[in-house]
């Protein structure tokens, strides 16, 4: 997964990690974990 694209998607849509998780069908914790692996951590 390209974590930078995930962050860009979230920021463009104004989604929280929870909202992103709902749309992807995963837990909020999964999105937070992915953000942790992103180079800038968001």
N, C-alpha and C positions, 0 to 999 in steps of 0.2 A: 504494500500500500504506500502511496506517495503521501506522506504526512503533510507536506507543504500544501498540496492541493486540497487536502481536507481542511486545513486551517483557512485557506483562501475561500473555499466554499462557505465555511461557517461565517466568516467575516462579511462576505458579500451578502449573504442572506440574513445576517443579523441573528443567527441561531446560537443558542447556548449549547453547551456540550450535551445537556439532556435532550434538547430538541433535535440535535443532530443524531443522537443515539436512537431516538424514536423513529426517525425517518430511515435510518439504516437497519433497524430491527436488531439492534444490539444494546447492551447495557451502557449506562452513563459511565460506569467504571472502565469499560472497554475504550470509549472515546478518550477518557482522561489518561488511560495508559498509553494510547497512541500519541496523545499530545506530549506526554512525557518523553517519548522517543523522538519527537520533532526537534530539529536543531535549535529552534528558539523557544521550545518548551511550552507553546500555547496551542 
